[in-house]
Amino acid sequence: MIRSVVRGFGIALPKRVLTNAELESMVDTSDDWIVQRTGIRQRYIAGEGETTASLGEGAARAALDKAGLTAADIDVIIVATSTPDNTFPATAVNIQNRLGMHHGFAFDVQAVCSGFVYAVTTADAYIRGGLAKRVLVIGAETFSRILDWTDRTTCVLFGDGAGAIVLEAQEGAGTNQDRGVLTTQLRSDGAHREKLYVDGGPSTTGTVGHLRMEGREVFKHAVGMITDVVVSSFDATGFSADDIDWLVPHQANKRIIDGSAKKLGIPLEKVVVTVDLHGNTSAASIPLALAAAASDGRIKEGDLVLLEAMGGGFTWGAVLLRW
């Protein structure tokens, strides 16, 4: 059986760090309030010349370097983002050009915070279907550009950044001991659209708009939806929470992360948390956390790693893979 194996990973972050203390001078909030309710202590904010494409390029180059590959070795680029450089063309095409890659194809996927899970699932389908040998999967966002900086309920939550992985086709025995992606689970339900959305767009207002969120409603649905796709991943593979070496969740809110881990029966010491450093970086959050844990040696070859996310739409999903 052909499996999609992680060959390399990389990240890119803006130069500017925005702390909770600095936010206290911008809106009516406090470090204690933000930390207690979200676990966030700082976030990175894109400055002049830093865009979703430039951050995505940086993460892509780091992932290629880690893999010992070049853009010439890549067949497809998939970028998960809700904050593209332009309405069109796709940010993936922009990154393709920045990398000097003039073959293959590139496109964006838009599933908000679940975007990276959707992108990995799509890449895995291309690889297993024999349509690509290596896929560069990038999650990149500049959410600071769609925030209302007078809205203290949202502007404290989000940050900017990018993470990337290289997935490569490798032969496996067809068992759950294979390295690579073992199962993917995706869901969406548009009935929840107004609980987390941007109030603008080319076809409606002709503007970019700002992010709007009903925080309590999102929190109420999050744990249940995450549990849904994780249990489906266990059902598909025969694994259980006890088998998981590392849970790498979307980094939205420490309380959601802790609540999900508790409901799933996964010890907190097996959960990768970077929300304190990055805030919610939407589609970039899982690859940023994944790279952090792989770089410091926590995630090792052969480890069973569970990725999960929920985002606006609502969308939600999970990927279970062996590192």
HUVENBEL-V381695 format. One record per residue. RES is the residue in one small letter. PSI is psi in whole degrees, -180 to 180 (none if undefined). OMEGA is omega in degrees with one decimal (NA if undefined). NEAR is the number of other C-alpha atoms within 12 Angstrom. Layout:
res:RES psi:PSI omega:OMEGA near:NEAR
res:RES psi:PSI omega:OMEGA near:NEAR
//
This chain:
res:m psi:140 omega:176.1 near:20
res:i psi:129 omega:177.5 near:28
res:r psi:152 omega:176.3 near:38
res:s psi:106 omega:-172.8 near:44
res:v psi:137 omega:177.1 near:36
res:v psi:119 omega:-178.5 near:41
res:r psi:-32 omega:-179.3 near:35
res:g psi:164 omega:-179.7 near:37
res:f psi:157 omega:179.2 near:42
res:g psi:163 omega:-179.7 near:42
res:i psi:166 omega:171.8 near:42
res:a psi:135 omega:-179.7 near:41
res:l psi:148 omega:175.6 near:39
res:p psi:165 omega:-178.8 near:32
res:k psi:-34 omega:-172.8 near:18
res:r psi:131 omega:172.6 near:20
res:v psi:129 omega:177.6 near:23
res:l psi:114 omega:-177.6 near:32
res:t psi:165 omega:175.2 near:28
res:n psi:-36 omega:-180.0 near:35
res:a psi:-38 omega:177.6 near:23
res:e psi:-36 omega:179.0 near:19
res:l psi:-28 omega:179.0 near:30
res:e psi:-28 omega:179.5 near:21
res:s psi:-6 omega:-177.0 near:16
res:m psi:-39 omega:-179.2 near:19
res:v psi:169 omega:-179.0 near:21
res:d psi:87 omega:-179.2 near:20
res:t psi:180 omega:177.8 near:25
res:s psi:157 omega:177.8 near:23
res:d psi:-45 omega:-179.4 near:25
res:d psi:-44 omega:-179.0 near:16
res:w psi:-46 omega:-177.5 near:21
res:i psi:-46 omega:-178.1 near:34
res:v psi:-44 omega:-177.8 near:25
res:q psi:-41 omega:-174.9 near:17
res:r psi:-21 omega:-174.6 near:27
res:t psi:-26 omega:-174.3 near:35
res:g psi:0 omega:-177.3 near:31
res:i psi:134 omega:177.0 near:38
res:r psi:-26 omega:178.8 near:34
res:q psi:170 omega:174.8 near:32
res:r psi:161 omega:178.7 near:40
res:y psi:138 omega:-176.9 near:36
res:i psi:127 omega:-178.5 near:39
res:a psi:137 omega:178.0 near:32
res:g psi:-167 omega:-179.4 near:22
res:e psi:131 omega:179.5 near:13
res:g psi:-8 omega:177.6 near:14
res:e psi:121 omega:-177.5 near:28
res:t psi:175 omega:176.1 near:34
res:t psi:-41 omega:-179.5 near:48
res:a psi:-41 omega:-178.9 near:43
res:s psi:-40 omega:176.8 near:37
res:l psi:-41 omega:177.4 near:45
res:g psi:-39 omega:176.9 near:53
res:e psi:-44 omega:-179.6 near:43
res:g psi:-44 omega:178.3 near:33
res:a psi:-40 omega:179.8 near:40
res:a psi:-45 omega:179.6 near:45
res:r psi:-39 omega:178.9 near:37
res:a psi:-40 omega:179.3 near:33
res:a psi:-41 omega:178.1 near:37
res:l psi:-42 omega:178.9 near:36
res:d psi:-43 omega:179.2 near:22
res:k psi:-36 omega:-179.6 near:23
res:a psi:-11 omega:-176.1 near:27
res:g psi:32 omega:-177.2 near:17
res:l psi:173 omega:173.3 near:24
res:t psi:173 omega:178.7 near:24
res:a psi:-26 omega:179.3 near:32
res:a psi:-21 omega:-178.7 near:21
res:d psi:-7 omega:-174.6 near:26
res:i psi:138 omega:178.7 near:38
res:d psi:-35 omega:-174.1 near:31
res:v psi:143 omega:170.7 near:38
res:i psi:126 omega:176.0 near:48
res:i psi:124 omega:179.9 near:47
res:v psi:124 omega:173.2 near:53
res:a psi:119 omega:179.7 near:49
res:t psi:149 omega:170.2 near:47
res:s psi:0 omega:-178.5 near:42
res:t psi:67 omega:-178.3 near:47
res:p psi:159 omega:176.5 near:36
res:d psi:-38 omega:-179.7 near:30
res:n psi:159 omega:173.0 near:20
res:t psi:-44 omega:166.1 near:18
res:f psi:155 omega:4.9 near:14
res:p psi:175 omega:-179.6 near:17
res:a psi:145 omega:175.1 near:28
res:t psi:-32 omega:178.8 near:37
res:a psi:-38 omega:178.5 near:43
res:v psi:-39 omega:176.5 near:30
res:n psi:-48 omega:179.5 near:32
res:i psi:-40 omega:176.6 near:40
res:q psi:-46 omega:179.9 near:39
res:n psi:-41 omega:178.9 near:24
res:r psi:-32 omega:179.4 near:20
res:l psi:-5 omega:-178.4 near:29
res:g psi:27 omega:-177.4 near:18
res:m psi:120 omega:-176.6 near:25
res:h psi:23 omega:176.6 near:20
res:h psi:178 omega:178.3 near:17
res:g psi:-152 omega:179.7 near:25
res:f psi:163 omega:-175.3 near:27
res:a psi:143 omega:178.3 near:32
res:f psi:163 omega:178.4 near:30
res:d psi:154 omega:166.6 near:44
res:v psi:145 omega:-175.7 near:33
res:q psi:102 omega:175.9 near:34
res:a psi:25 omega:178.7 near:38
res:v psi:-128 omega:-173.1 near:45
res:c psi:-20 omega:176.8 near:45
res:s psi:3 omega:-171.9 near:49
res:g psi:-41 omega:-178.0 near:50
res:f psi:-39 omega:177.3 near:54
res:v psi:-42 omega:176.4 near:53
res:y psi:-41 omega:-178.2 near:41
res:a psi:-41 omega:177.6 near:47
res:v psi:-41 omega:178.2 near:52
res:t psi:-42 omega:178.9 near:37
res:t psi:-45 omega:178.6 near:36
res:a psi:-42 omega:180.0 near:45
res:d psi:-38 omega:178.6 near:41
res:a psi:-41 omega:177.4 near:27
res:y psi:-43 omega:-177.5 near:29
res:i psi:-48 omega:-179.4 near:32
res:r psi:-28 omega:178.7 near:30
res:g psi:-1 omega:178.4 near:16
res:g psi:14 omega:-178.5 near:21
res:l psi:-11 omega:178.9 near:20
res:a psi:148 omega:176.0 near:31
res:k psi:-38 omega:178.8 near:30
res:r psi:133 omega:-179.6 near:40
res:v psi:130 omega:174.7 near:51
res:l psi:115 omega:-177.8 near:60
res:v psi:123 omega:-173.8 near:57
res:i psi:136 omega:167.7 near:60
res:g psi:119 omega:-174.9 near:61
res:a psi:135 omega:-176.9 near:58
res:e psi:148 omega:166.4 near:54
res:t psi:68 omega:-176.7 near:43
res:f psi:-21 omega:178.7 near:44
res:s psi:-22 omega:-177.1 near:36
res:r psi:-11 omega:178.3 near:28
res:i psi:15 omega:179.0 near:31
res:l psi:146 omega:168.9 near:30
res:d psi:105 omega:-172.6 near:25
res:w psi:6 omega:171.0 near:24
res:t psi:-6 omega:-179.3 near:19
res:d psi:100 omega:-174.5 near:20
res:r psi:-18 omega:-178.9 near:26
res:t psi:-19 omega:-179.3 near:26
res:t psi:-35 omega:-171.8 near:33
res:c psi:-20 omega:179.8 near:36
res:v psi:-11 omega:-168.9 near:47
res:l psi:-31 omega:-165.0 near:47
res:f psi:157 omega:177.5 near:47
res:g psi:-178 omega:-176.3 near:47
res:d psi:155 omega:177.2 near:51
res:g psi:180 omega:179.6 near:51
res:a psi:146 omega:174.0 near:54
res:g psi:153 omega:-177.1 near:49
res:a psi:152 omega:170.7 near:52
res:i psi:155 omega:170.4 near:53
res:v psi:121 omega:174.5 near:48
res:l psi:134 omega:-176.8 near:47
res:e psi:139 omega:176.7 near:39
res:a psi:125 omega:175.2 near:32
res:q psi:147 omega:-179.4 near:25
res:e psi:133 omega:174.7 near:20
res:g psi:169 omega:-178.5 near:20
res:a psi:-11 omega:-178.6 near:14
res:g psi:15 omega:177.7 near:18
res:t psi:173 omega:179.4 near:20
res:n psi:0 omega:174.8 near:27
res:q psi:-5 omega:176.8 near:23
res:d psi:148 omega:167.3 near:27
res:r psi:153 omega:176.1 near:33
res:g psi:-173 omega:-178.5 near:41
res:v psi:126 omega:-178.2 near:47
res:l psi:-35 omega:175.2 near:41
res:t psi:154 omega:174.0 near:42
res:t psi:147 omega:-179.6 near:37
res:q psi:125 omega:179.9 near:40
res:l psi:146 omega:177.1 near:35
res:r psi:159 omega:169.4 near:30
res:s psi:155 omega:176.6 near:26
res:d psi:103 omega:-176.5 near:20
res:g psi:-8 omega:178.6 near:17
res:a psi:-18 omega:-177.4 near:12
res:h psi:13 omega:-173.4 near:23
res:r psi:-47 omega:-171.3 near:23
res:e psi:-2 omega:177.4 near:20
res:k psi:-22 omega:178.8 near:27
res:l psi:107 omega:-174.1 near:31
res:y psi:173 omega:172.9 near:31
res:v psi:131 omega:-172.6 near:30
res:d psi:38 omega:177.4 near:23
res:g psi:171 omega:178.8 near:17
res:g psi:159 omega:-177.3 near:19
res:p psi:-38 omega:-173.8 near:14
res:s psi:-11 omega:-176.9 near:11
res:t psi:-60 omega:-176.1 near:11
res:t psi:-14 omega:-175.5 near:12
res:g psi:15 omega:179.3 near:11
res:t psi:169 omega:177.0 near:14
res:v psi:-43 omega:-179.9 near:25
res:g psi:179 omega:-179.7 near:22
res:h psi:154 omega:178.1 near:25
res:l psi:135 omega:176.8 near:34
res:r psi:139 omega:-175.0 near:26
res:m psi:138 omega:169.1 near:30
res:e psi:90 omega:-170.3 near:20
res:g psi:-44 omega:-178.0 near:26
res:r psi:-37 omega:179.3 near:15
res:e psi:-41 omega:178.3 near:17
res:v psi:-46 omega:-179.5 near:30
res:f psi:-41 omega:-177.1 near:29
res:k psi:-38 omega:-177.0 near:19
res:h psi:-24 omega:-167.4 near:28
res:a psi:-54 omega:-174.1 near:40
res:v psi:-43 omega:-180.0 near:33
res:g psi:-42 omega:-179.5 near:25
res:m psi:-41 omega:178.3 near:34
res:i psi:-44 omega:178.9 near:44
res:t psi:-39 omega:-179.9 near:35
res:d psi:-53 omega:-175.3 near:27
res:v psi:-29 omega:177.8 near:35
res:v psi:-45 omega:177.6 near:44
res:v psi:-38 omega:176.7 near:30
res:s psi:-36 omega:176.9 near:27
res:s psi:-40 omega:177.5 near:32
res:f psi:-42 omega:179.7 near:29
res:d psi:-36 omega:-176.8 near:18
res:a psi:-24 omega:-173.9 near:20
res:t psi:-17 omega:-176.2 near:28
res:g psi:2 omega:177.3 near:20
res:f psi:169 omega:174.8 near:26
res:s psi:176 omega:179.3 near:21
res:a psi:-32 omega:-178.7 near:32
res:d psi:-24 omega:-177.5 near:19
res:d psi:-18 omega:-174.3 near:26
res:i psi:128 omega:174.9 near:34
res:d psi:-40 omega:-178.6 near:31
res:w psi:132 omega:169.7 near:37
res:l psi:123 omega:178.1 near:45
res:v psi:92 omega:-176.2 near:45
res:p psi:163 omega:168.0 near:54
res:h psi:135 omega:-174.2 near:50
res:q psi:79 omega:-179.2 near:46
res:a psi:-44 omega:-170.7 near:49
res:n psi:129 omega:-177.3 near:42
res:k psi:-33 omega:-179.8 near:34
res:r psi:-37 omega:176.1 near:28
res:i psi:-43 omega:179.3 near:34
res:i psi:-50 omega:-179.0 near:40
res:d psi:-41 omega:-179.6 near:33
res:g psi:-40 omega:179.5 near:26
res:s psi:-45 omega:179.9 near:39
res:a psi:-43 omega:179.9 near:35
res:k psi:-45 omega:-179.3 near:22
res:k psi:-34 omega:-179.3 near:22
res:l psi:-14 omega:-178.2 near:32
res:g psi:28 omega:177.7 near:22
res:i psi:122 omega:-178.5 near:29
res:p psi:144 omega:-177.9 near:22
res:l psi:-27 omega:179.2 near:25
res:e psi:-10 omega:175.8 near:17
res:k psi:8 omega:-176.9 near:29
res:v psi:128 omega:177.7 near:37
res:v psi:123 omega:-177.9 near:38
res:v psi:122 omega:174.9 near:38
res:t psi:7 omega:-177.5 near:35
res:v psi:-28 omega:179.0 near:43
res:d psi:-29 omega:-177.0 near:36
res:l psi:-34 omega:-170.7 near:35
res:h psi:-16 omega:-169.2 near:48
res:g psi:-163 omega:178.0 near:45
res:n psi:109 omega:179.5 near:49
res:t psi:23 omega:175.3 near:54
res:s psi:-124 omega:-174.7 near:47
res:a psi:-15 omega:179.4 near:57
res:a psi:-12 omega:-168.3 near:56
res:s psi:-42 omega:-179.9 near:56
res:i psi:-49 omega:179.1 near:56
res:p psi:-30 omega:175.0 near:55
res:l psi:-46 omega:179.5 near:48
res:a psi:-40 omega:179.2 near:48
res:l psi:-45 omega:179.9 near:43
res:a psi:-38 omega:179.4 near:36
res:a psi:-46 omega:-177.4 near:27
res:a psi:-31 omega:177.5 near:28
res:a psi:-36 omega:-178.2 near:29
res:s psi:-37 omega:-177.4 near:20
res:d psi:5 omega:172.7 near:12
res:g psi:1 omega:177.8 near:14
res:r psi:-51 omega:178.2 near:25
res:i psi:122 omega:-177.3 near:28
res:k psi:161 omega:179.1 near:20
res:e psi:133 omega:-179.6 near:22
res:g psi:-13 omega:179.5 near:23
res:d psi:145 omega:175.8 near:28
res:l psi:118 omega:-171.6 near:35
res:v psi:130 omega:-179.4 near:43
res:l psi:122 omega:175.8 near:49
res:l psi:138 omega:176.5 near:50
res:e psi:152 omega:-178.7 near:57
res:a psi:157 omega:171.7 near:52
res:m psi:140 omega:-178.2 near:52
res:g psi:-179 omega:-178.4 near:48
res:g psi:146 omega:-178.9 near:39
res:g psi:-55 omega:-9.8 near:28
res:f psi:149 omega:167.3 near:34
res:t psi:151 omega:173.4 near:38
res:w psi:159 omega:-176.7 near:42
res:g psi:171 omega:-179.8 near:44
res:a psi:151 omega:173.4 near:44
res:v psi:129 omega:175.2 near:46
res:l psi:123 omega:-176.5 near:49
res:l psi:156 omega:173.3 near:44
res:r psi:125 omega:-174.3 near:35
res:w psi:none omega:NA near:38
//
